[in-house]
Amino acid sequence: MGDSLLLGMRYHPDTLDSPATPNSVSNGENIHQYERIEAALARELVGRLVVGAAGVISGIKPASLVNYVPHVLESYGIHPRAARAAEREAIRCCARNLDHFGLRLIVLDRRGGRVVLFIYRPCALNQVLAHSDVRSLLTVTGYDIRSLDTVVSTLRQRMANYYGADSHRVASFPHEVGLLLGYPAEDVRGFMAGKKESCRGPWKAYGDVKTAQARFRYITNCERHCRERFAAGESFAELLAQPSVMHIPQSVL
């Protein structure tokens, strides 16, 4: 998959709302089947990231978990092995391009046609890990906190254990991942302890209500602005080069 194809991807009616179809990606009968599949995968993957990781793209969140199912491949009826290869190549190409903008994209788990992606900003995540309360909670929950790479490696293993569990082997969801997604340690600790939340937003908060609600509003506004820019015609590269956090005054945090 060409870098320019993915970075130049812009909004299409199917991109944010539903899987693309063969007709929606065809530029004419002269385009080969592989090129149509490549374009459809790029559109679908970029659309999924803009929806599920707008906070990271916007620069307001350090990381996001994104569930990605390449539905578009079902429309072409290609061999499962070829479909898996195409999906892997699309993700590799996206990861390579994101790296140029200071973001990383890795696969935490791949199972049953569903891919769990972890997209993050290493610089922002290292700032999160610099907080003693975050490091303390990660250590208590069994993470290797020597470096960002070891933390991400531990998370990958935890997610693989969770999604790979069956009726004979139960594994709980690693809720401590909230720390890496930018949730305050107080909120992650409160949730894991089963306490009564003070308010709810993108996650459950356990501290001061006004501070939490202001934080929720700011994140929501940045994410909405990112999606609106994409819907208005800006390319994926333009979103990455000019994060929405640069356009919206920070009122709290």
Disulfide bonds with the S-S distance in Angstrom:
none
